[in-house]
């Protein structure tokens, strides 16, 4: 929905660079689509272990946040508002199912002014296991009152696709430039951006146009 991954990576990379340490795309891509407690702390510890010029903890996080906020996009990714409008017009329930914590997800959605477009928001700190486990998707389906096996998940990472499939959902992949090396082979469809997803195309994936028009499947 929002390209937060680029500024997330870039803010870490620039702080590392200031300390003479390289943070490669390959290193970063290994953790995309997952979330664990101490995620940010791990990157700080890694820098401190590799550079004598690493800043103190508070200074590190302050600088990283400054860079992130300066470059995070102000608008959603291509085609997302249009797709959400189509789904809303067709009375199809929609949820966010994210491994990230609520403090970040909810704030980002509200900043974009898009919270009213979602019938439910499920985050990683509300379930027992984050992606690639299916928990967030199963909980999203439960809150929407839909059958997960008649739902479509739109993802951008390998762990996300794995989570959707484990939940029994049809998976659509929209690869991010940072996740193009991920294994997305399990996706039922891969597109370049959300603008390529029409109601008819989603209906075909879900099994029938009647299924979508009934308002039952979700697009977490």
Secondary structure by P-SEA (a helix, b strand, c coil): cccaaaaaaaaaaaaaaaaccccccccccccccccccaaaaaaaaaaaacccccccaaaaaaaaaaaaaaccccccccaaaaaaaaaaaacbbbbbbcccccccaaaaaaaacccccccccccccccccccccaaaaaaaaaaaccccccbbbbbccaaaaaaaaaaccbbbbbccccccccccccccccccccccccaaaaaaaaccaaaaaacccccc
